[in-house]
Amino acid sequence: MTEANAAEQAPARRRWSNPLAARYASAEMAEIWSDEHRYGWWRRMWLALAEAEAELGLPITAAQLAEMRAHLDTIDFAKAATYEKQTRHDVFAHLHTFGDDCPSARPILHLGATSAFVTDNTDLVLIAESLDLVIARLATVIDQLAGRARETRSIICLGRTHLQPAQPTTIGKRICLWIQDLLLDLEELRHRRSLLRARGTKGTTGTQASFLELFQGDHAKVRQLDKLVSQKLGFVESYAVTGQTYPRKIDSQVLAAVGGIAESTHKAGNDLRLAAAWNELEEPFETDQVGSSAMPYKRNPMRAERMCSLGRFVMGLQPTAGQTAAVQWYERTLDDSAARRLILPQAFLATDAQLVIYANIAAGLVVLPGGIRRNLEQHLPFLASERLLMAATTAGGDRQELHEAIRRHSHAATARIRDGADNDLVERLAADPLFAGVDLAAAVTVEGLEGRAAAQVDEFLDGPVREALAACPTRAAASDLRV
């Protein structure tokens, strides 16, 4: 690096940069919320408004529209910053900057509009684009997890309730629990996306008074303008009524939906971290990856840990969106602005980052059969207790007396395990005359203890999962983990 280049980069290193964009999220999501993309949409908002007004008869020329189209992506950000320093108003600053680029169109820019016309409609476009990307990423994760569930449908493992040993299940069935949560998230996201509308052209307090003046009291043209502009922005229609802004309830609902994803990723991430601790599952671990700077042997589940961390962050953003919706006074108040500038992009960037990690984990999930079998066999005699009870009763024993005997022997075996010895429940039962007629070896085999787990995996993947994925054909391109 030359001294000149180093000097240019030094100021940037002395300013905090958001790690969501610099470190965690994909380039695609970071671009959606970039200044270039946002303010490029502001100019497209002004163009859509001018085009629709021209189509409805206002004196706007083809030359003016052509001039605007030629300068959609030629923003002089330094000039805009200078204007904003003077005016203390970001929309006004960019409006003047656009007017400098389009001198012939300057008189008709922003005609009849208020600032929320560009800011709110643009935010809705960015939310729509972000939801589309998140839906594609979510479908990708579900698709990859479905493959792992199919592969592991019959690998029997120790079930756990209350984090204590419980009836066996299979690895594939446990992965299906993760998928089920994501299917609920996918349904909610698609619902939110389908309900998203434009703010449209509603004027300063939502009454469309300015546009009614422009069209000389023609209500039909004002309604048509609202519809035309909304469609030019990619929406079917606009919200029927608004104040100066679109309802901030929309932000709250969207944040709840992406917060739901965070709940799901956090749950799965915790499960994986526990499975790694018990040597049953492992996230991908690269050849040169370092688990600890002090302990060379470590294989920490850093991907799952980061996914959980980002999930908690997104869940923490939800209350701000709800509080903002709750305190909007009458037609609007500006105390929503700073909060929304922070929570909307960060919620989507962090959600995107979680799903990038989740896809990476799902694609390279490592199953550890030896650890799975050891954990299962350590507790197997206990897990077969119901089968033992039924077999001994069938052989002529008293069910209540047998239950008490199994309880007593089990607790004694547990005490032995806690002292570091092996589980000797089978030996204790073999020495008890009450179980003389029972084939203990057959009773404590693992096969069959998992119930319908494998069949449930097939039914789930071939039914609800296949249907959900068919409804979401778009898959997100792979995004490399940056750390």
GUSEDO-127343 format. One record per residue (C-alpha): residue number from 0; x, y, z. Coordinates in Angstrom, 1 decimal. Example, Ala and Ser with C-alpha at 12.3 -4.5 7.8 and 13.67 -1.06 7.14 Angstrom:
% residues 2
R   resi        X        Y        Z
R      0     12.3     -4.5      7.8
R      1     13.7     -1.1      7.1
% end
This chain:
% residues 483
R   resi        X        Y        Z
R      0      0.0      0.0      0.0
R      1      1.4      3.4     -0.9
R      2      1.7      6.2      1.7
R      3     -1.1      8.1     -0.1
R      4     -3.5      5.1      0.0
R      5     -2.6      4.6      3.7
R      6     -3.4      8.2      4.4
R      7     -6.7      7.9      2.7
R      8     -7.8      4.9      4.7
R      9     -6.5      6.1      8.0
R     10     -9.6      8.3      8.8
R     11    -11.9      5.4      8.0
R     12    -10.1      3.2     10.6
R     13    -10.6      5.9     13.2
R     14    -14.4      5.7     12.9
R     15    -16.6      2.9     14.1
R     16    -18.0      0.8     11.3
R     17    -21.0     -1.5     11.8
R     18    -19.8     -5.1     12.0
R     19    -23.1     -6.3     10.7
R     20    -22.2     -4.9      7.3
R     21    -18.4     -5.2      7.6
R     22    -18.2     -8.6      9.2
R     23    -21.4    -10.7      9.3
R     24    -24.1    -10.0      6.7
R     25    -23.9    -10.9      3.1
R     26    -22.9     -8.3      0.4
R     27    -26.4     -8.6     -1.0
R     28    -28.2     -7.5      2.1
R     29    -25.6     -4.8      2.9
R     30    -26.1     -3.4     -0.6
R     31    -29.9     -3.2     -0.1
R     32    -29.4     -0.9      2.9
R     33    -26.5      1.0      1.4
R     34    -26.6      4.8      0.9
R     35    -26.2      4.4     -2.8
R     36    -29.2      2.1     -3.1
R     37    -31.4      4.1     -0.7
R     38    -30.8      7.5     -2.3
R     39    -30.9      6.0     -5.8
R     40    -34.4      5.0     -4.8
R     41    -35.2      8.5     -3.6
R     42    -34.5      9.7     -7.2
R     43    -36.6      6.9     -8.6
R     44    -39.5      8.0     -6.3
R     45    -39.3     11.5     -7.7
R     46    -39.2     10.1    -11.2
R     47    -42.2      7.8    -10.6
R     48    -44.2     10.8     -9.2
R     49    -43.3     13.0    -12.2
R     50    -44.2     10.2    -14.7
R     51    -47.5      9.6    -13.1
R     52    -48.4     13.3    -12.9
R     53    -47.5     13.7    -16.6
R     54    -49.6     10.7    -17.5
R     55    -52.5     12.3    -15.7
R     56    -52.2     15.6    -17.6
R     57    -49.9     17.9    -15.5
R     58    -47.5     20.0    -17.7
R     59    -44.4     17.9    -17.3
R     60    -42.4     17.3    -20.6
R     61    -40.8     14.3    -22.0
R     62    -37.5     16.1    -22.0
R     63    -37.8     16.7    -18.2
R     64    -38.5     13.1    -17.6
R     65    -35.6     12.0    -19.8
R     66    -33.3     14.3    -17.9
R     67    -34.4     12.7    -14.6
R     68    -33.9      9.2    -16.0
R     69    -30.4     10.1    -17.1
R     70    -29.4     11.1    -13.5
R     71    -30.8      8.4    -11.3
R     72    -27.4      7.1    -10.3
R     73    -25.2     10.1    -10.6
R     74    -25.6     11.3     -7.0
R     75    -22.9     13.7     -5.8
R     76    -22.9     12.7     -2.1
R     77    -20.4     15.4     -1.1
R     78    -22.7     18.1     -2.5
R     79    -25.7     16.5     -0.8
R     80    -23.7     16.6      2.5
R     81    -23.0     20.2      2.0
R     82    -26.6     21.0      1.3
R     83    -27.7     19.0      4.4
R     84    -25.2     20.9      6.6
R     85    -26.8     24.1      5.4
R     86    -30.5     23.0      5.6
R     87    -30.4     20.4      8.4
R     88    -32.8     18.4      6.2
R     89    -31.7     15.3      4.3
R     90    -34.6     15.1      1.8
R     91    -34.2     18.8      0.9
R     92    -30.5     18.3      0.5
R     93    -30.9     15.4     -2.0
R     94    -33.7     17.3     -3.7
R     95    -31.4     20.2     -4.4
R     96    -28.6     17.9     -5.5
R     97    -31.0     16.1     -7.9
R     98    -32.2     19.6     -9.1
R     99    -28.6     20.6     -9.9
R    100    -28.2     17.5    -12.0
R    101    -31.6     18.1    -13.7
R    102    -32.0     21.9    -14.2
R    103    -34.8     21.7    -16.7
R    104    -36.7     19.3    -14.4
R    105    -36.0     21.2    -11.2
R    106    -39.3     23.2    -11.3
R    107    -41.4     20.0    -11.2
R    108    -39.4     17.8     -8.8
R    109    -41.2     16.7     -5.6
R    110    -44.4     18.3     -7.0
R    111    -47.2     18.0     -4.4
R    112    -45.1     15.7     -2.2
R    113    -43.9     15.8      1.4
R    114    -40.6     14.3      2.6
R    115    -42.3     11.1      3.7
R    116    -43.2     10.4      0.1
R    117    -39.6      9.6     -0.7
R    118    -38.5      8.3      2.7
R    119    -41.4      6.1      3.6
R    120    -42.0      4.7      0.1
R    121    -38.3      3.9     -0.1
R    122    -38.2      2.2      3.2
R    123    -41.1      0.0      2.1
R    124    -39.2     -0.9     -1.1
R    125    -36.1     -1.8      1.0
R    126    -38.2     -3.9      3.4
R    127    -39.8     -5.7      0.4
R    128    -36.4     -6.4     -1.1
R    129    -35.0     -7.5      2.3
R    130    -38.0     -9.8      2.9
R    131    -37.5    -11.4     -0.5
R    132    -33.8    -12.1      0.2
R    133    -34.6    -13.5      3.7
R    134    -37.4    -15.7      2.4
R    135    -34.9    -17.1     -0.2
R    136    -32.3    -17.7      2.5
R    137    -34.8    -19.3      4.8
R    138    -35.9    -21.7      2.0
R    139    -32.3    -22.6      1.3
R    140    -31.7    -23.5      5.0
R    141    -34.8    -25.6      5.1
R    142    -33.8    -27.4      1.9
R    143    -30.4    -28.2      3.3
R    144    -31.7    -29.3      6.7
R    145    -34.2    -31.5      5.0
R    146    -31.3    -33.3      3.2
R    147    -29.5    -33.9      6.6
R    148    -32.8    -35.1      8.2
R    149    -33.3    -37.6      5.4
R    150    -29.7    -38.9      5.8
R    151    -30.0    -39.3      9.5
R    152    -33.7    -40.4      9.8
R    153    -32.7    -43.8     11.3
R    154    -29.8    -42.9     13.5
R    155    -31.2    -43.5     17.0
R    156    -30.0    -41.2     19.7
R    157    -30.8    -40.4     23.3
R    158    -33.8    -38.1     23.7
R    159    -33.7    -35.5     26.3
R    160    -36.5    -33.7     28.2
R    161    -35.6    -31.2     30.9
R    162    -32.1    -31.8     29.5
R    163    -32.3    -35.2     31.2
R    164    -32.1    -38.6     29.5
R    165    -35.5    -39.6     27.9
R    166    -37.0    -41.9     25.4
R    167    -34.8    -42.3     22.3
R    168    -35.5    -40.4     19.1
R    169    -33.4    -40.1     15.9
R    170    -31.0    -37.4     14.7
R    171    -33.2    -36.9     11.7
R    172    -36.3    -36.4     13.8
R    173    -34.5    -33.8     16.0
R    174    -33.5    -31.9     12.8
R    175    -37.1    -31.9     11.8
R    176    -37.9    -30.0     15.0
R    177    -35.6    -27.3     13.8
R    178    -37.3    -27.3     10.3
R    179    -40.7    -27.1     11.8
R    180    -39.8    -23.8     13.5
R    181    -38.5    -22.5     10.3
R    182    -41.6    -23.5      8.4
R    183    -43.7    -21.4     10.8
R    184    -41.2    -18.5     10.2
R    185    -41.5    -18.9      6.4
R    186    -45.2    -18.8      6.5
R    187    -45.2    -15.7      8.6
R    188    -42.6    -13.9      6.4
R    189    -44.6    -14.7      3.2
R    190    -47.7    -13.4      4.9
R    191    -46.0    -10.2      5.8
R    192    -44.6     -9.8      2.4
R    193    -47.9    -10.4      0.7
R    194    -49.5     -7.6      2.8
R    195    -46.8     -5.1      2.2
R    196    -48.1     -2.0      0.4
R    197    -46.7      1.4     -0.8
R    198    -47.4      4.6      1.2
R    199    -48.3      6.1     -2.2
R    200    -49.1      9.8     -2.7
R    201    -50.9     10.8      0.5
R    202    -49.6     14.4      1.1
R    203    -48.4     16.1      4.2
R    204    -51.0     14.7      6.7
R    205    -52.4     11.9      4.6
R    206    -55.3     13.9      3.2
R    207    -53.9     14.3     -0.4
R    208    -54.9     18.0     -0.2
R    209    -51.9     19.1     -2.3
R    210    -52.6     16.7     -5.1
R    211    -56.3     17.7     -5.0
R    212    -55.1     21.3     -5.6
R    213    -52.8     20.2     -8.5
R    214    -55.6     18.3    -10.2
R    215    -58.1     21.1     -9.6
R    216    -60.4     19.1     -7.3
R    217    -60.5     16.0     -9.5
R    218    -60.7     13.2     -6.9
R    219    -60.6     10.4     -9.5
R    220    -57.2     11.7    -10.8
R    221    -55.8     11.9     -7.2
R    222    -56.9      8.3     -6.6
R    223    -55.4      7.3     -9.9
R    224    -52.1      9.1     -9.1
R    225    -51.8      7.1     -5.9
R    226    -52.4      3.8     -7.7
R    227    -50.0      4.6    -10.6
R    228    -47.2      5.6     -8.4
R    229    -47.6      2.6     -6.2
R    230    -47.5      0.3     -9.2
R    231    -44.4      2.0    -10.6
R    232    -42.7      1.3     -7.3
R    233    -43.5     -2.4     -7.6
R    234    -46.5     -2.6     -5.3
R    235    -50.0     -3.8     -6.2
R    236    -51.5     -0.9     -4.2
R    237    -51.0      1.5     -1.3
R    238    -52.3      1.5      2.2
R    239    -55.8      2.8      2.1
R    240    -55.2      5.5      4.7
R    241    -52.1      7.0      6.3
R    242    -51.1     10.0      8.3
R    243    -47.9     11.7      7.1
R    244    -46.2      8.3      7.3
R    245    -47.2      4.7      6.6
R    246    -48.4      3.0      9.8
R    247    -45.5      2.3     12.0
R    248    -47.4     -0.9     13.0
R    249    -46.0     -2.3      9.8
R    250    -42.4     -2.0     11.1
R    251    -43.5     -3.7     14.4
R    252    -45.1     -6.6     12.5
R    253    -42.0     -7.1     10.2
R    254    -39.6     -6.9     13.2
R    255    -41.8     -9.6     15.0
R    256    -41.5    -11.8     11.9
R    257    -37.7    -11.6     11.6
R    258    -37.5    -11.8     15.4
R    259    -39.3    -15.2     15.0
R    260    -36.5    -16.4     12.8
R    261    -34.1    -15.3     15.5
R    262    -36.0    -17.5     18.0
R    263    -35.7    -20.4     15.7
R    264    -32.0    -20.0     14.9
R    265    -31.2    -19.5     18.6
R    266    -33.0    -22.7     19.6
R    267    -31.2    -24.7     16.9
R    268    -27.9    -23.1     17.7
R    269    -28.3    -24.0     21.4
R    270    -29.2    -27.6     20.5
R    271    -26.2    -27.9     18.3
R    272    -23.9    -26.5     21.0
R    273    -25.2    -29.1     23.5
R    274    -24.9    -31.9     21.0
R    275    -21.3    -30.8     20.4
R    276    -20.6    -30.9     24.1
R    277    -21.9    -34.5     24.2
R    278    -20.0    -35.5     21.1
R    279    -23.1    -36.2     19.0
R    280    -23.0    -33.5     16.4
R    281    -20.5    -31.0     15.2
R    282    -20.6    -27.9     13.0
R    283    -18.2    -27.7     10.1
R    284    -14.6    -27.3     11.3
R    285    -12.0    -26.3      8.7
R    286     -8.5    -27.8      8.4
R    287     -6.7    -24.6      9.5
R    288     -9.4    -23.3     11.9
R    289     -8.2    -22.3     15.4
R    290    -10.6    -23.1     18.2
R    291     -8.7    -21.3     21.0
R    292     -5.6    -19.1     21.2
R    293     -4.6    -20.9     24.4
R    294     -5.9    -24.5     24.0
R    295     -4.9    -25.9     20.6
R    296     -7.2    -29.0     20.9
R    297    -10.4    -27.0     21.1
R    298    -13.2    -27.4     18.5
R    299    -15.5    -24.7     19.7
R    300    -19.0    -24.4     18.0
R    301    -18.3    -20.8     17.0
R    302    -20.8    -20.7     14.2
R    303    -23.7    -21.8     16.4
R    304    -22.5    -19.4     19.1
R    305    -22.4    -16.5     16.7
R    306    -25.8    -17.4     15.3
R    307    -27.2    -17.4     18.9
R    308    -25.6    -14.1     19.6
R    309    -27.0    -12.4     16.5
R    310    -30.4    -13.9     17.3
R    311    -30.5    -12.3     20.7
R    312    -29.6     -9.0     19.1
R    313    -32.5     -9.2     16.7
R    314    -34.9    -10.2     19.4
R    315    -33.7     -7.2     21.4
R    316    -34.7     -4.9     18.5
R    317    -38.4     -5.9     18.5
R    318    -39.5     -3.9     21.5
R    319    -38.2     -0.6     20.0
R    320    -40.3     -1.2     16.9
R    321    -43.4     -1.8     19.0
R    322    -42.8      1.2     21.3
R    323    -42.3      3.4     18.2
R    324    -45.6      2.3     16.8
R    325    -47.3      3.0     20.1
R    326    -46.1      6.6     20.6
R    327    -46.8      8.1     17.1
R    328    -48.9     11.2     17.9
R    329    -51.8     11.9     15.7
R    330    -50.6     12.1     12.0
R    331    -46.9     11.6     12.9
R    332    -44.0     12.7     15.1
R    333    -40.3     12.6     14.3
R    334    -39.1     10.6     17.3
R    335    -39.5      7.5     15.1
R    336    -36.8      8.6     12.6
R    337    -33.5      7.8     14.5
R    338    -34.8      4.6     15.9
R    339    -36.0      3.3     12.5
R    340    -32.7      4.3     10.8
R    341    -31.1      1.9     13.3
R    342    -33.4     -1.0     13.8
R    343    -34.7     -1.6     10.3
R    344    -31.3     -2.2      8.5
R    345    -29.7     -3.8     11.5
R    346    -32.6     -6.3     12.0
R    347    -32.3     -7.4      8.4
R    348    -28.5     -7.5      8.3
R    349    -28.4     -9.6     11.5
R    350    -31.2    -11.9     10.3
R    351    -29.4    -12.4      7.0
R    352    -26.2    -13.1      8.9
R    353    -27.9    -15.8     11.0
R    354    -29.3    -17.5      7.9
R    355    -25.9    -17.4      6.1
R    356    -24.4    -19.1      9.1
R    357    -27.3    -21.6      9.4
R    358    -26.9    -22.6      5.8
R    359    -23.2    -23.1      6.3
R    360    -23.9    -25.4      9.3
R    361    -26.6    -27.3      7.6
R    362    -24.5    -28.0      4.5
R    363    -21.6    -29.3      6.5
R    364    -23.2    -30.8      9.6
R    365    -21.1    -33.5     11.1
R    366    -22.7    -36.5     12.7
R    367    -20.6    -38.4     15.3
R    368    -22.1    -42.0     15.5
R    369    -19.6    -43.2     18.2
R    370    -20.6    -40.5     20.7
R    371    -24.3    -41.0     19.9
R    372    -24.0    -44.7     20.6
R    373    -22.0    -44.2     23.8
R    374    -24.5    -41.8     25.2
R    375    -27.4    -44.0     24.2
R    376    -25.9    -47.2     25.7
R    377    -25.0    -45.6     28.9
R    378    -28.7    -45.0     29.7
R    379    -30.2    -47.8     27.6
R    380    -31.3    -50.1     30.5
R    381    -33.2    -47.2     32.0
R    382    -34.8    -46.4     28.7
R    383    -36.0    -50.0     28.3
R    384    -37.7    -49.9     31.7
R    385    -41.2    -49.8     30.3
R    386    -40.4    -52.7     28.0
R    387    -39.0    -54.7     31.0
R    388    -42.0    -54.0     33.0
R    389    -44.4    -55.3     30.3
R    390    -42.3    -58.4     29.7
R    391    -42.1    -59.3     33.4
R    392    -45.8    -58.7     33.8
R    393    -46.6    -60.9     30.8
R    394    -44.4    -63.6     32.4
R    395    -46.7    -63.6     35.4
R    396    -45.4    -61.0     37.7
R    397    -47.3    -58.3     39.7
R    398    -47.1    -55.0     37.9
R    399    -46.9    -52.8     41.0
R    400    -44.3    -55.1     42.7
R    401    -42.2    -55.1     39.5
R    402    -42.4    -51.3     39.1
R    403    -41.1    -50.9     42.7
R    404    -38.3    -53.3     42.0
R    405    -37.2    -51.5     38.8
R    406    -37.4    -48.2     40.6
R    407    -35.2    -49.4     43.5
R    408    -32.6    -51.1     41.2
R    409    -32.5    -48.1     38.9
R    410    -31.7    -45.7     41.7
R    411    -29.0    -47.9     42.9
R    412    -27.5    -48.1     39.4
R    413    -27.7    -44.3     39.1
R    414    -25.8    -43.9     42.3
R    415    -23.1    -46.3     41.0
R    416    -22.9    -44.3     37.7
R    417    -22.4    -41.0     39.7
R    418    -19.4    -42.7     41.4
R    419    -17.9    -43.3     37.9
R    420    -18.9    -46.9     37.4
R    421    -20.8    -48.5     34.5
R    422    -24.6    -48.9     34.5
R    423    -25.3    -52.3     36.1
R    424    -29.1    -52.3     36.0
R    425    -29.3    -55.4     33.8
R    426    -27.0    -57.3     36.2
R    427    -29.1    -56.2     39.2
R    428    -32.3    -57.3     37.5
R    429    -30.8    -60.7     36.4
R    430    -30.1    -61.4     40.1
R    431    -33.6    -60.6     41.1
R    432    -36.0    -63.6     41.1
R    433    -38.9    -61.3     40.0
R    434    -37.3    -61.1     36.5
R    435    -36.3    -64.7     36.2
R    436    -38.7    -65.3     33.3
R    437    -37.6    -62.2     31.3
R    438    -35.2    -62.3     28.3
R    439    -33.2    -59.3     29.5
R    440    -30.9    -59.2     26.5
R    441    -33.8    -58.9     24.1
R    442    -35.6    -56.3     26.3
R    443    -32.7    -53.8     26.5
R    444    -32.0    -53.7     22.7
R    445    -32.2    -50.2     21.3
R    446    -34.2    -51.1     18.2
R    447    -37.8    -50.1     18.5
R    448    -37.4    -47.7     21.3
R    449    -37.4    -44.8     18.9
R    450    -41.1    -45.4     18.0
R    451    -42.2    -43.9     14.7
R    452    -39.4    -41.3     14.5
R    453    -37.9    -42.4     11.2
R    454    -41.4    -42.7      9.6
R    455    -42.3    -39.3     10.9
R    456    -39.2    -37.8      9.2
R    457    -40.3    -39.2      5.9
R    458    -43.9    -38.1      6.3
R    459    -42.8    -34.6      7.3
R    460    -40.3    -34.1      4.5
R    461    -42.6    -35.5      1.9
R    462    -45.6    -33.5      3.1
R    463    -45.3    -30.1      4.7
R    464    -41.7    -29.5      3.9
R    465    -42.0    -30.3      0.2
R    466    -45.1    -28.1     -0.1
R    467    -43.5    -25.2      1.6
R    468    -40.4    -25.3     -0.6
R    469    -42.5    -25.7     -3.7
R    470    -44.2    -22.4     -2.8
R    471    -40.8    -20.7     -2.5
R    472    -38.8    -21.8     -5.5
R    473    -36.1    -19.1     -5.2
R    474    -32.9    -20.1     -3.4
R    475    -30.3    -17.7     -2.1
R    476    -26.8    -17.8     -3.6
R    477    -24.2    -19.2     -1.3
R    478    -22.5    -16.5      0.8
R    479    -19.1    -17.1      2.3
R    480    -18.6    -16.7      6.0
R    481    -16.3    -13.7      6.5
R    482    -15.0    -15.0      9.9
% end
